[in-house]
């Protein structure tokens, strides 16, 4: 199939390109990128007034498959990804069973290929059964097809075990994706420690819970040479630690989630499980530091930490609901509404943080609209305004505090390997 995309604003960070151009796709590959292409095509898309970006890449999703498929499965997760503009996603290993064996890696890859709506790259567990005691066989998992290792959902609290895993990851050339949380400091906290936790009469989670492990993991990355990627950073000090680590030449990258740059603890309106996520919505000064960190490119990546739960689970109060928020279908709109439209980042930076940089973290040949590249392409109308409606979500998870939130920016087309997998 041939596709001709006309008149779009091409945002291609690998060439530092931001220009109105056309793109011609043939046999799943970008064959030509130029002004006013006049070739015939099976499908012509008028992308006037739209952003045309490399297919979006989400380094951090939970598809709950195998074992917890009442919350999400690879098919519904892939549909949500395609609708959200994502052509590649990395799914975390805290499934049942845990993604700690070649068999489970193969299951995820085979099932996602069958669905065929997005590239699903499994992330392997750091330790067997995520028990924190014995490291997995990183070489075997890499051979099976993992893109990284992570213990996401918790930290490996034994620093000696973690260092051993980091050494194995460095040797295998696999990134380590770190969830930074000192479990001994949580003490039953459910939202950020501050005025709001006091007002609602619930236990709070201090910034130190994240910051203590962030600095530990950076120091271990420095010692072992492992490429470290810090997941869902939420505090002002994590931004400062990343800045200093990069200045020192330590191999560290960091992501921020849309909920952490779009809301702060002041925005929690009720004792409602939809406001419960880990790490929590932080103080306004933390949110502002994250926004600044994205703007000045200290923070490299925007990821969703898409974490679906059933309606029954999330209907509980803050103390009893599970942590987690869905994000695949709101990420583009929240980024445009709260960062691009407000001038904190440029559209080209958005394309870098949602596609080009994630591809670099993984070391994969994606995230570019160069001629000869695989045609993973996302087309977005940045000016369309609407209200977020969870009833329209493809995801099984409807758990978000952004329901009814007014946003700008809608995904019009998602093209995976030259095939249109989503069209608004």
C-alpha positions as CSV (number, residue, x, y, z in Angstrom):
1,X,0.0,0.0,0.0
2,X,1.2,3.5,-0.8
3,X,0.3,6.6,1.3
4,X,0.8,10.2,0.5
5,X,0.7,12.6,3.5
6,X,0.2,16.2,2.2
7,X,0.8,19.6,3.7
8,X,1.7,18.4,7.2
9,X,4.0,20.1,9.7
10,X,6.8,17.6,9.7
11,X,8.5,17.4,13.1
12,X,11.6,15.2,12.8
13,X,14.0,15.6,15.7
14,X,16.8,13.4,14.2
15,X,17.2,16.1,11.5
16,X,16.1,19.1,13.7
17,X,13.4,19.5,11.1
18,X,10.2,21.5,11.6
19,X,8.7,22.3,8.2
20,X,5.6,22.0,6.0
21,X,6.3,19.1,3.7
22,X,4.8,15.9,2.2
23,X,5.7,12.3,2.9
24,X,5.4,9.4,0.5
25,X,5.2,5.9,2.0
26,X,5.6,2.7,0.0
27,X,6.0,-1.0,1.2
28,X,6.0,0.2,4.8
29,X,8.9,2.5,4.3
30,X,9.3,6.3,4.0
31,X,10.4,6.6,0.4
32,X,10.3,10.4,0.0
33,X,10.0,13.5,2.1
34,X,9.8,16.8,0.1
35,X,7.8,19.8,-0.7
36,X,4.8,19.2,-3.0
37,X,5.2,15.5,-3.9
38,X,2.9,14.7,-6.9
39,X,3.1,10.9,-7.0
40,X,-0.1,8.7,-7.2
41,X,-1.0,6.9,-4.0
42,X,-3.6,4.4,-2.8
43,X,-4.4,6.8,0.1
44,X,-3.9,10.5,0.3
45,X,-4.1,12.1,3.7
46,X,-4.4,15.9,3.9
47,X,-2.5,16.8,7.0
48,X,-2.9,20.6,6.7
49,X,-2.6,22.3,10.2
50,X,-1.5,18.9,11.7
51,X,1.7,17.8,13.3
52,X,3.3,14.8,11.5
53,X,5.7,13.1,14.0
54,X,7.6,9.8,14.1
55,X,5.4,7.2,15.6
56,X,5.1,7.8,19.4
57,X,7.0,5.5,21.7
58,X,5.9,4.9,25.3
59,X,8.6,3.5,27.5
60,X,6.3,2.7,30.3
61,X,2.9,0.8,30.1
62,X,1.2,-1.9,32.1
63,X,-0.8,-4.3,29.8
64,X,-1.5,-6.7,32.7
65,X,-1.2,-9.7,30.4
66,X,-0.6,-12.5,31.3
67,X,-2.7,-13.0,34.4
68,X,-4.5,-9.8,35.3
69,X,-6.4,-9.4,32.1
70,X,-9.6,-8.2,33.8
71,X,-7.7,-4.9,34.1
72,X,-6.3,-4.8,30.6
73,X,-4.9,-7.3,28.0
74,X,-2.5,-7.0,25.1
75,X,-5.4,-6.4,22.6
76,X,-7.2,-3.7,24.5
77,X,-3.9,-2.1,25.5
78,X,-2.8,-2.1,21.9
79,X,-6.0,-0.5,20.8
80,X,-5.6,2.2,23.4
81,X,-2.0,2.7,22.2
82,X,-3.0,3.0,18.6
83,X,-5.7,5.5,19.4
84,X,-3.2,7.5,21.5
85,X,-0.8,7.7,18.6
86,X,1.7,5.1,19.9
87,X,3.4,2.8,17.5
88,X,5.7,1.2,20.1
89,X,5.2,0.5,23.8
90,X,7.3,-1.1,26.5
91,X,5.2,-3.3,28.8
92,X,6.3,-3.7,32.4
93,X,7.0,-7.1,34.0
94,X,4.7,-7.1,37.0
95,X,2.2,-9.5,35.4
96,X,1.2,-13.0,36.7
97,X,3.4,-14.8,36.0
98,X,6.1,-12.1,36.1
99,X,8.0,-11.5,32.9
100,X,11.2,-13.2,34.1
101,X,11.5,-16.1,31.7
102,X,12.0,-16.6,27.9
103,X,8.6,-18.3,27.7
104,X,6.7,-15.3,29.1
105,X,8.7,-12.9,26.9
106,X,7.7,-15.0,23.9
107,X,4.0,-15.0,25.0
108,X,3.9,-11.2,25.0
109,X,5.7,-10.8,21.7
110,X,3.6,-13.5,19.9
111,X,0.3,-12.2,21.2
112,X,1.1,-8.6,20.3
113,X,2.1,-9.6,16.8
114,X,-1.2,-11.4,16.4
115,X,-3.0,-8.2,17.4
116,X,-0.8,-6.2,15.1
117,X,-1.8,-2.7,16.3
118,X,1.4,-1.6,17.9
119,X,5.0,-2.9,18.6
120,X,4.9,-4.3,22.1
121,X,8.4,-4.6,23.6
122,X,8.4,-6.6,26.9
123,X,10.5,-5.4,29.8
124,X,12.1,-8.2,31.8
125,X,12.1,-8.3,35.6
126,X,15.4,-7.5,37.4
127,X,14.9,-10.3,39.9
128,X,13.1,-13.7,39.7
129,X,9.4,-13.4,40.4
130,X,10.2,-9.7,41.3
131,X,11.1,-11.1,44.8
132,X,14.2,-8.9,45.1
133,X,16.6,-11.7,46.0
134,X,18.0,-13.5,42.9
135,X,18.7,-11.7,39.6
136,X,17.2,-13.0,36.3
137,X,19.3,-14.2,33.4
138,X,19.6,-11.0,31.5
139,X,21.4,-12.5,28.5
140,X,18.6,-15.1,28.1
141,X,15.9,-12.5,28.4
142,X,17.6,-10.3,25.9
143,X,17.9,-13.2,23.5
144,X,14.2,-13.8,23.9
145,X,13.4,-10.2,23.0
146,X,13.2,-7.9,26.1
147,X,14.1,-4.2,25.5
148,X,15.1,-3.4,29.1
149,X,15.0,-4.7,32.7
150,X,12.9,-3.2,35.5
151,X,11.3,-4.0,38.8
152,X,8.6,-1.4,38.1
153,X,6.0,-1.2,40.8
154,X,8.7,-1.3,43.4
155,X,12.4,-0.9,43.9
156,X,15.0,-3.7,44.5
157,X,15.7,-2.7,48.1
158,X,18.8,-4.9,48.4
159,X,21.5,-2.6,46.9
160,X,23.9,-5.6,46.5
161,X,21.4,-7.6,44.4
162,X,20.6,-4.4,42.4
163,X,24.3,-3.7,41.7
164,X,24.8,-7.3,40.4
165,X,21.8,-6.9,38.1
166,X,23.2,-3.5,36.9
167,X,26.5,-5.1,36.0
168,X,24.7,-7.8,34.1
169,X,22.6,-5.2,32.2
170,X,25.8,-3.1,31.4
171,X,27.4,-6.3,30.0
172,X,24.4,-7.2,27.9
173,X,23.8,-3.6,26.8
174,X,20.3,-3.4,28.2
175,X,18.9,-0.3,29.9
176,X,17.7,-0.5,33.5
177,X,14.4,1.2,34.1
178,X,14.2,2.3,37.7
179,X,11.1,2.8,39.9
180,X,12.6,4.8,42.8
181,X,10.7,4.2,46.0
182,X,12.2,3.4,49.4
183,X,9.5,1.0,50.7
184,X,10.7,1.5,54.3
185,X,9.8,5.2,54.1
186,X,6.3,4.9,52.6
187,X,4.6,4.0,56.0
188,X,1.2,3.6,54.5
189,X,1.1,6.9,52.6
190,X,-1.4,7.3,49.8
191,X,-1.0,10.8,48.5
192,X,1.8,13.5,48.7
193,X,2.7,14.5,52.3
194,X,1.5,18.0,52.8
195,X,-1.6,20.2,53.3
196,X,-3.8,18.0,51.2
197,X,-3.0,14.8,53.1
198,X,-3.7,16.6,56.3
199,X,-6.9,18.1,55.0
200,X,-8.2,14.7,53.8
201,X,-6.9,12.9,57.0
202,X,-4.8,10.4,55.1
203,X,-1.2,9.4,55.4
204,X,1.3,11.2,53.2
205,X,4.2,10.1,51.0
206,X,7.3,12.3,51.4
207,X,9.6,13.3,48.6
208,X,12.4,11.4,50.3
209,X,10.7,8.1,49.4
210,X,11.7,8.8,45.8
211,X,14.8,10.9,46.3
212,X,16.7,8.5,48.5
213,X,16.5,5.7,45.9
214,X,17.1,8.1,42.9
215,X,20.5,9.0,44.3
216,X,21.3,5.4,45.1
217,X,20.5,4.2,41.6
218,X,22.5,7.1,40.0
219,X,25.5,6.1,42.1
220,X,25.1,2.5,41.1
221,X,24.9,3.4,37.5
222,X,28.1,5.5,37.9
223,X,29.9,2.5,39.4
224,X,28.6,-0.2,37.0
225,X,28.3,1.8,33.8
226,X,24.7,0.5,33.3
227,X,22.5,2.8,31.2
228,X,19.9,4.0,33.8
229,X,16.5,5.3,32.9
230,X,14.6,6.9,35.8
231,X,10.8,6.2,35.5
232,X,8.0,8.6,36.5
233,X,10.1,11.3,38.2
234,X,8.0,13.4,40.4
235,X,10.1,15.6,42.7
236,X,12.1,18.8,42.2
237,X,15.2,17.1,43.7
238,X,15.0,14.3,41.1
239,X,15.3,16.9,38.4
240,X,18.3,18.4,40.1
241,X,19.9,15.0,40.6
242,X,19.5,14.1,36.9
243,X,21.0,17.5,35.9
244,X,24.1,16.8,38.1
245,X,24.4,13.2,37.0
246,X,24.4,14.3,33.3
247,X,27.0,17.0,34.0
248,X,29.2,14.3,35.5
249,X,28.8,12.1,32.4
250,X,26.8,9.3,34.1
251,X,24.6,7.3,31.7
252,X,21.2,8.5,32.9
253,X,18.0,9.5,31.3
254,X,14.7,10.4,32.9
255,X,11.0,10.5,32.1
256,X,8.1,12.6,33.4
257,X,4.4,11.5,33.1
258,X,1.6,13.8,31.9
259,X,-0.2,13.5,35.2
260,X,2.8,14.8,37.1
261,X,3.2,17.9,34.9
262,X,-0.6,18.6,34.5
263,X,-1.8,18.3,38.1
264,X,-0.4,18.8,41.6
265,X,-1.6,17.8,45.1
266,X,-3.6,21.1,45.3
267,X,-5.8,19.7,42.4
268,X,-7.0,16.7,44.4
269,X,-10.7,17.6,44.9
270,X,-12.0,14.6,46.9
271,X,-11.0,11.4,48.7
272,X,-11.3,9.6,45.4
273,X,-9.2,6.6,44.3
274,X,-8.7,8.2,40.8
275,X,-6.3,10.6,42.4
276,X,-4.1,7.8,43.7
277,X,-1.0,7.1,41.8
278,X,2.6,6.1,42.5
279,X,4.5,8.3,42.8
280,X,1.7,10.7,43.9
281,X,0.7,14.1,42.5
282,X,3.3,16.3,44.2
283,X,3.4,19.9,45.5
284,X,3.1,22.7,43.0
285,X,6.8,23.5,43.2
286,X,7.6,19.9,42.2
287,X,5.3,20.1,39.3
288,X,6.8,23.4,38.2
289,X,10.3,21.9,38.4
290,X,9.3,19.0,36.2
291,X,7.9,21.4,33.6
292,X,11.1,23.4,33.7
293,X,13.2,20.2,33.5
294,X,11.3,19.1,30.4
295,X,11.7,22.6,28.8
296,X,15.4,22.8,29.3
297,X,15.9,19.1,28.2
298,X,17.2,17.8,31.6
299,X,14.2,15.4,31.5
300,X,14.4,13.4,28.2
301,X,11.2,11.5,27.9
302,X,7.4,11.8,28.3
303,X,5.9,8.4,29.3
304,X,2.5,7.5,30.5
305,X,2.9,4.8,33.2
306,X,-0.4,3.6,31.8
307,X,-1.7,1.5,34.8
308,X,-5.3,0.3,34.3
309,X,-7.5,-1.1,37.1
310,X,-11.1,-2.2,37.2
311,X,-13.9,0.3,38.0
312,X,-14.7,-1.6,41.3
313,X,-11.1,-1.3,42.5
314,X,-10.8,2.4,41.7
315,X,-14.3,3.2,43.2
316,X,-12.7,2.9,46.6
317,X,-11.3,5.7,48.7
318,X,-7.7,6.8,48.7
319,X,-6.7,4.4,51.4
320,X,-8.2,1.3,49.8
321,X,-7.9,1.9,46.0
322,X,-4.8,0.6,44.2
323,X,-2.2,3.0,42.9
324,X,-2.4,3.8,39.2
325,X,-3.7,6.0,36.4
326,X,-4.4,5.2,32.7
327,X,-2.6,7.5,30.2
328,X,-2.3,6.2,26.6
329,X,-5.4,8.0,25.4
330,X,-4.7,11.3,27.1
331,X,-1.0,11.7,26.8
332,X,-0.9,13.7,23.5
333,X,-3.7,16.0,24.6
334,X,-2.2,16.7,28.0
335,X,1.2,17.4,26.5
336,X,-0.1,19.8,23.9
337,X,-2.5,21.5,26.4
338,X,-0.2,21.9,29.3
339,X,3.3,22.1,27.7
340,X,3.2,23.0,24.0
341,X,0.3,25.5,24.1
342,X,1.7,27.2,27.2
343,X,5.1,27.6,25.5
344,X,7.1,25.4,27.9
345,X,8.2,23.1,25.1
346,X,8.1,23.4,21.3
347,X,6.3,20.9,19.0
348,X,9.7,19.6,17.9
349,X,10.7,19.0,21.6
350,X,7.4,17.1,22.0
351,X,8.3,14.9,19.1
352,X,11.8,14.3,20.6
353,X,10.4,13.5,24.1
354,X,7.6,11.2,22.8
355,X,9.5,9.4,20.0
356,X,13.1,10.2,19.1
357,X,14.5,10.2,22.7
358,X,12.6,7.0,23.8
359,X,14.1,5.2,20.7
360,X,17.6,6.4,21.8
361,X,17.0,5.1,25.3
362,X,16.1,1.7,23.9
363,X,18.8,1.8,21.2
364,X,16.3,0.9,18.5
365,X,16.1,2.2,14.9
366,X,12.8,4.1,15.3
367,X,11.7,7.6,16.3
368,X,12.6,9.2,12.9
369,X,10.9,10.3,9.7
370,X,14.1,10.0,7.7
371,X,13.9,8.6,4.1
372,X,14.4,4.8,4.3
373,X,13.0,4.5,7.8
374,X,10.1,2.2,8.7
375,X,6.9,4.2,8.3
376,X,5.7,4.5,11.9
377,X,4.0,7.9,11.8
378,X,1.6,9.8,14.1
379,X,-0.6,12.7,12.7
380,X,-2.0,15.0,15.3
381,X,-4.4,18.0,15.1
382,X,-3.0,20.2,17.8
383,X,-5.9,22.7,17.8
384,X,-9.0,20.4,18.2
385,X,-10.6,21.1,21.5
386,X,-12.8,18.6,23.4
387,X,-13.5,17.2,26.8
388,X,-11.8,13.9,27.9
389,X,-14.5,11.2,28.1
390,X,-13.5,7.9,29.7
391,X,-16.5,6.2,28.0
392,X,-14.7,6.7,24.7
393,X,-11.5,4.9,25.9
394,X,-10.4,1.8,24.1
395,X,-8.6,0.7,27.3
396,X,-10.4,-1.4,29.9
397,X,-9.2,1.0,32.5
398,X,-11.1,4.3,33.0
399,X,-9.2,5.3,36.1
400,X,-8.2,8.9,35.6
401,X,-8.9,12.2,37.3
402,X,-8.9,13.9,33.8
403,X,-12.4,12.7,32.9
404,X,-14.3,15.9,31.8
405,X,-11.0,17.9,31.5
406,X,-10.9,20.3,28.6
407,X,-8.0,19.6,26.3
408,X,-6.5,20.6,22.9
409,X,-4.9,18.1,20.5
410,X,-6.3,15.0,18.9
411,X,-4.6,12.0,17.2
412,X,-6.0,11.8,13.7
413,X,-4.0,8.9,12.3
414,X,-1.6,6.3,13.6
415,X,0.4,4.5,10.9
416,X,2.4,1.4,11.9
417,X,4.8,0.1,9.3
418,X,3.0,1.8,6.5
419,X,-0.5,0.5,7.6
420,X,-3.1,2.8,9.0
421,X,-4.0,1.2,12.4
422,X,-6.1,4.1,13.8
423,X,-8.1,6.8,12.1
424,X,-10.2,9.3,14.0
